[in-house]
C-alpha cells in the first residue's frame, strides 16, 4: 500500500484526534501503551475484549459482527513522531476454529489475506495516536452452538519497531443490551431539571449477569445524586477535554433475555448555571472486572455515598424483535442548548523600552462566565484573539497558535517576518474561569510615545466579529500600550470601555482577570492549544482537537470514527481558510 492511499489519509487524520481521546470517550481494551524504549518505538495493538456472535441460523446466511483492531502510537509529536516504514500484522485464528469464520472486507482491508488458520495484513506508516488497523468480519461457524468460545491473537512485526500483542475473545450467543432513547427536553434554562428514567432491554440469547451503566455528561450538566454503587471522575482541568463527569454504576442482578428494565428511581439531570451547549451520554454493558478496568483507563474514581442504584423489570412488555447482538445500540446521546451567556473580557498590557530593546507583553482574555462555551459536536474554535501591533514595534516571538495576517486581517503567506497584525484561535472549548494567555515579544524599532495596539476577542469569522453568547461587547477589546506617557513600569492595558455596552468607560483590569476570583474558582486555567505546543496557554483547561461529531463509547467503531475525523479536519481547514480570506 502506498502512503497516499485513502486508508492512509484517514488514518493520519484520525491519529491526533484519537490521541486526544476523541475517537471514543472510553478506551478500547488493550489500548494502554507501555513505556517506550529510548530508540525503538513500541506500538500497542488493541480492540474489544470480547465480541458476541449471532448464533448460526437454521435458515439463511449468518449475521456478521465486526471486530475493529486498533493500533496505538503513543508519541505526542504529531509532526515527527510517526513511523514511516512497512509493517505486518498476523492474526492467529486457530483458537476460533469451529467457533467462528473470519474474513476481511476487501475494500477496507485491501492488503489482508486469510490462509487456513492464519491471516496476514501488510501496511505502511503508523502515525501518532490511536488508529484503525484492520476490521474483521466474523460470523458463527456452521455447527457451532450457543456458548462456544475462542480467541484470536494479533501480533505485529516491523524493522526498527516493537508491537505489544493483543488477544480478543469471540463467543457464540450472549446478551444483547439495548439502551432506549429518552425524550429529553433539549432547550433549557439554567437551573432547569428533568427526570432521566434510564431504560434498557436484553434482546440477546442469554441472561446478563449484572450490568454496567455508564453516564457521561459535559461541564454544564449535573446529576446531583451520588450512588454508593457508582464511581465518579471529573476530567482533569489541566488536560484538553470537555470538562466532563463520568459515572460507572455496577448494577447487580440477572437481567433476563427478552426482558426490559428501568431504574427503580429516575435520575435527575440538571442544567447548571454554566450550561450552554452540552451533551449527555448513557450506555449499558454487561458488567465485569475487565470492562470496569478498561473504562477507568487509569483515571481516579471516587465512590458515591448515597443510596444503591437499582434496575427493575418494566411491567408492560416491550414489542419483541429479532436478536441483533449489536454493541452499537448499547448507547444513546442527547444534546442540550441552554439559554445562557458568557462574558469574554480582553486584557492588554503596558510595556516600555528604548529603541532597539526587546520587551515582553502578556495579552489575552478571560471567560468571566457564567457559561462555559464548547463546540463539542462541530469541533469549531470558540473565538479568536485579534492583536494589532503598536506603531514602531515588530513582533519577534509569538505563541504557536497565533498566525500573522495583513493589516486588514486577511490571509498572509509569509509567516516568518514581522506582521502588522496577528490572530490567535482558541480551541473548541473555553471553560468558565479560563481563557487564553498569549505571551508576545516585541522589538522597539522606533520610540513612539503612547503607541498602542488593540487586543480584541471576537468571533472566528472576520466578517462577523460579534460573539453571539457575549452580552458585554464593550469589554471585548483592550490595548497593549508601548512607551506610555508614564514611566511604563506599570502592568496592564486599558480596555475600550467596560461596563458591558453602555458606552460609559469603567476602570479596566490592570492585568489578566484573577482566575482565583473567576466563576470556576480554578486558578491558572485557559483554553488549551490544538497545535501541540505549550505556548499561548496557562494550564490548558479549554478543550482539545476537533470532535468527530460524537463522543460515542463504541469500541468497534474505529474505522467509522476515523472517517468522521477526516471529515471534521477537512471541514475545519476549509472554514479556517474562509474566515481568514
Secondary structure by P-SEA (a helix, b strand, c coil): cccccaaaaaaaaaaaaaaacccccccccccccccccccbbbbbbbcccbbbbcccccccbbbbbbbbbbbbccccccccccccbbbbbbbbcccccccccccccccccccccccccbbbbbbcccccccccccccccccccccccccccbbbbbbbbccbbbbbbbbbbbcccbbbbbbbccccccccccbbbbbcbbbbbcccbbbcbbbbbbbbccccccccccccbbbbcccccccccbbbbbbbbbbccccccbbbbbcbbbbbbbccccccbbbbbbbccccaaaaaaaaccbbbbbbcccbbbbbccccccccccccccccccbbbbbbbccbbbbbbbbbbbbbbcccbbbbbbbbccccccbbbbccccccccbbbbbbbcccccccccccccccccccccccccccccccbbbbbbcccccccbbbbbbbbbbccccccbbbbbbbbcccccccccccccccccccbbbbcccccccccbbbbbccccccccccccccccccccccccccccccccccccccccccccccccccccccccccccccaaaaaaaaaaaaaaaaaaaaaaaac
